[in-house]
Amino acid sequence: MPDNDNLHRLLLDNLTTATILLDGELRLEYMNPAAEMLLAVSGQRSHGQFISELFTESPEALISLRQAVAEAHPFTKREAQLTSLTGKTQTVDYAVTPVINQGQTLLLLEVYPRDRLLRITKEEAQLSKQETTKLLVRGLAHEIKNPLGGIRGAAQLLARELPDEALKDYTNVIIEEADRLRNLVDRMLGSNKLPSLAMTNIHEVLERVCSLVMAESEGRIVLVRDYDPSIPELLIDREQMIQAVLNIVRNAMQALTGQNDLRLGRIHLRTRTLRQFTIGHVRHRLVCQVEIIDNGPGIPAELQETMFYPMVSGRPDGTGLGLAITQNIISQHQGLIECDSHPGQTRFSIYLPLDLGASPA
């Protein structure tokens, strides 16, 4: 059985809540690994540093911390904007508890990231909507395909009975349109085939997409690569992932080519690894992040909540199936797709697990 000091340190080190201990001068005494990850700093190297050298919030926050030391009065702050040394700003809640030790007042900070919780809530709502839409589309498809089969079969029988070959042009139109509608319904349903998984370099997928887009745009779109070469191979279906990324990049290309000045069209492909990232109810030690960013006009606000639904499109000639297919492919890979769009920038983010053994969040 470990002694009390080692046991306390062991418990703190394994907490998922970011925990920081400051001395009476607001200098760092200790931070656990969760806090190191949140602030992107090393606790050992940062020992003794003033709190504003670790992160910044507001001048009022420093005053409140000094009052907590002077009056030994705990407090909690909601939805604070915390900026780390890397420049990343996060929305957090934090609780401050004065701790008296050998006549000195220390401050214990417990920091709870709100962005992650809000993202998980939004993701769960998105997945719930996706499942509801799937059930609706499957039910609708069943009701459509049955009469289509009857119409097609009746047209074929009618064609055999027609005395004039010229009249068969009309039955051929019926058969061709029935086939077109059936194919459309099949595309709405998506592929029932399970992914053919194999270890694949994600940059090989992105380069294949780039070559296709460059050929289609005839070089009128500027493609910018920003790859992390240290990302290991992923267990994915190469062809399906090419299709998923191509649907997004092609949408970006079409949005950019609709602008007056094509020379300004730019699509940025970026890859990174993220640690301790939650997808659904599973927390992954490592995930691969693929970002597709364009400087186009942005997605209309009224479409942003429904753009992953089948048959929803912002273009008059669009089928509205590309993003629905992409989301289905990413979901089959236990991944996540998100979008943030405003005029001048649209960012699609794809998250794919890199670790094979993940734990519940």
N, C-alpha and C positions, 0 to 999 in steps of 0.2 A: 504494500500500500504506500503510495507516494506521500511525502510530508505535505503539510497544509499549503506552504508557499508554492511548491511545484504543482499541487493539485489546482490551486487557484489560477496559476499561469496556464495550465493545461486547459482549464475550462474557458478562460478568456480567449485563448488562441483558437479555440474551436467554435466560438460563437459566430453565427452568420451576421449578427448585428455589429456594425462598425462602432468600436469602443475606443475612446481616447481619454487619457489621463493627463491633466495639466497641473503644474505646480501653482503656487500663489502668484507668481509673476507671469502666468499664462504661457509658460514654456513647456514643451512636450516632455513628459515623463515616460509615457508608454502608449503604444497603439497596437491593436491586434491585427492579424492578417486581413480581416474584412475591411478595416479602416485603411490599411495600406493599399488595398485594391481600389477602394472608393476614391482615394486621393491621389493614387498613382505615385506614391512616394515610399521610401524605405523607412520604417520606424527606427531601425538601428542608426542609420545615417542622420536621421532628423532629430535625434535625441538632443534636447536642450534648446531647440529652435523655438522662436516666438511663434505664436499661433498664426499670425498673418504671413509668416514665411511658409506655412503649410497650405493654407487656403485663405480666401478673402470672402467676406459676406457684406457687411456694412459697418460704418463707424459706430452706429447704435449698438451693434452686436458686441463690440469690444467693451462699451460702457456697461452693458448688461452683465457681461462676464466678470468685470471688475467689481460690480455691485454684489454679484453672487459670492465672490471671495470675501468681500468686506462684511457682508451681512449674513453669510452662510444660508442664503435663501435659494432654494431650487426654483427653476422655471422651465417652461417648455415653449418652443417656437415652432409654428407651423408654416409650411410652404416657404422656407427660406431659400434664397438663390445663392448657392455656394459655388464659387469658382476656384478650381484647383490650379496648381502651378502650370499645368499643361494648357490652360486656357479653357478647359471644358467646364461649362456651367450646368449644374444639376439642381433640381428642385428637391429639397429634403425637409423632413421634420427632425428636430433634435431636442433631446432632454438634457438639462444640465443639473447635476446633483453635487452639492458641496460635500466633501468627505474630510472629516477631521482625523489627522494622523500625527501623533506625537506633537500636538500643539499647533500643527500647521494645517491650513485649509487647502485641500486639493480639489480640483474640479473633474468630475467624471462626466464625459459627453457621450451620449448614445445617439448615433445618427442613423436615420431611417430614410433611404432614398425613396422619393415619391414617384419619380419618373418610371422606375422599374415596375412599381405596383400599378400605376396608371396604364403602362404599356401592356402588362399581363391582363388587366381587366378589358382593355380594348381588344386584345388578341382573342380572349375567350369569347367576347361578343361577336367578333368576326368569324371565328370558327363555328359558333352556334348558327349564325346566319348562313354560313356556307352549307352546313348539314341540312338546314331547313330548305334551302334553295335546291340542293341535290334531290331531296325527297319530292319536292314540288315538280322539278323538271322530269324526274323519272316517271312520276304519275302521269304528267301531261304527255310525255313521249309515248307511253303505253296506249293512251287514249287516241293519239294521233296515228301511230303506226298500224294499228289494227284496221281502221277504215281505209288507210292508204293501200294496204295490201289488197283489200277487197276491190278498191277502185282500179288498181293496176290489173288485177286478175280479170275483172269484168271488161276492161279495155282490150286485153289480149283476146278474150273470147269473142268480143264484138268484131275485132279486126279479121278474124277468121271467117265470119259470116258476111262481111261486106262484099257486094258484087263488084264494086269499082275499086281498083287499086289506088286511085287518086284520093279516095275517102280515107285511106289508111293514114294519110298525113295527120288527120285529126286525132286518131287513136294513138299515133306515135307521140303527139304533143302531150296527151293525157299520161301516157306511160313515162315519158321523160320528166314531166313535172312531178309525178308521184315519186320517181327515183330521186329527184333533186330534194324534195321535202324530206324523204327518208334519210338521205345523207346529211341534211342539215340537223335533223333530230339526233342522228348518231354522233355528230360533232358536239352537239349540246351536252350529250351524256358523257362524252369523253371516253378514253380508252379503258376497257375493262382488263386489259393486259397488265399484269404485275410488272414493275420495273425490272429490267435485266441488269442487276447490280454488278459493278466491277470497279476495282481501284482505278481512279481516273484523276489526272491533273486538271484542276479547275481552269487553269490558264490555257490549256489546250482547247477546252470548250469555248472560252471567251475569244481566242484567236480565230477559231472556226467561224464564230458569229461575226467577228470583225471583217473577215474576208468576204462573207456573204453580203454584209451591209455595204462595204466599199464597192462591190460589183453593182449592187442595185442603185446606189446613189451616184455612181460614176465619179466618185471622188469629191463630190460637192459638200460632204459632211466631214468635219475634222474629228477624228477619233483620238482620244487621249488615253493612254494606258498608264495606270499607277498600280502596279502589282507588288504584292509581298511574296518574294520568291521562296520564303521559308515555309509557306503553307504546304503541308503534306498532301498526299493523294487522298481523295474522298471516295467512299463507297457509294457510287451513283450510277444511274443509267445515262450513259454519255449522250445518246441520241435524244432522249427525252429532255435532258438538261439543256442541250443546244436549242431545242424547240422552245423551252421555257424562257431562256434569256433572249432568243431571237425575237420572240413576240414583243418583249418590252423594248428592245433596241429599235425594232422596226416601227413601233408606235412613235418613239422619240424621233426617228428619222422623218416620218410622215408629218409630225408636228412642226419640225424644223423646216422642211421643204415648203410648207405653207406660208412661211414668212417671206417678206419682200427681199431681204438681203441674205442670200444663201451663204455668203462668205462668213457670216457670224455663227452659223450652225455648228455646235460643238457637243459631242457626246463623250462623257468621261466614264471610263470603266475602272473601278477601284476595288482591290481585294485587301482584306485584313483578317487577322484572327482576334477573337474576343474571348475573354475568360469568364467562367462562371455566369453563363448566359442561360436564361430560362425560356424554353419554348413549350407552350402549353403548361403542363404540370411537371415537366421534367427539367431539371437543372443540369446543363451540360458543362463539363469542365472546359471544353474548347469548342468554339464554333467558327466556321468560315463565313465571313461577311462579304458579299458581293454587292457593290453599289453601282447603279446605272444612273448617271446624272446628265440631264440635258439643260440647255439654256433657252428652251423654247417658251411659248406663251403660257404654259401651265395648263393644268386640268381644271375645267370649270368647277366651282365649288359645289354645284348641285349634283355633279357626277362622282365626287370623291368618295361618298359613302356607299355608292352602288356599283362602282366601276368593275368590281370583280364578279358581278352577277352576269350570267349569260344574257346575250342580246342587248346589253347596254353599251352604247358606243357614242363617242363624241363627234364622229364623222358621218356625213350623210350616206357614204358608201360602205361604212364599216359593218361587219357582222356582229361585233360585240362578243366574240368568242375567244379572242386571243388571250386576254388577261384571265378569263375564267379557266382556260386550259392551263395557263401558267400556274395559277394558284393550285389547281388539282395536282399538277406534277410535283410542285414543291411540297404539298401536303403528303403525297405518297412517299416522299423522302424524309418524312418527319421534320420538315423544315418550316420556315415562316417567311412570308413576304409582306412588306410594309411599303407605304407610299406617303411622301410628304411633298406637296406641290403648291407653288404660288407663282405668279407671273415672273418669268425670268429664270426659274429653276424648278425642275421636277426631279425628285430623287426616289428611285425604287431601291429598296434594300432587301436582299435575299440572305437568309441565315440558314446554314446547313451544318448539322452536327459533325464534328471531327472525331469525337470520342465514341467508341462503340459501347462503353458501359457508362450509363448516366444514372443519376439518382433523382427520386421525386423531389420537387421543389418544396 
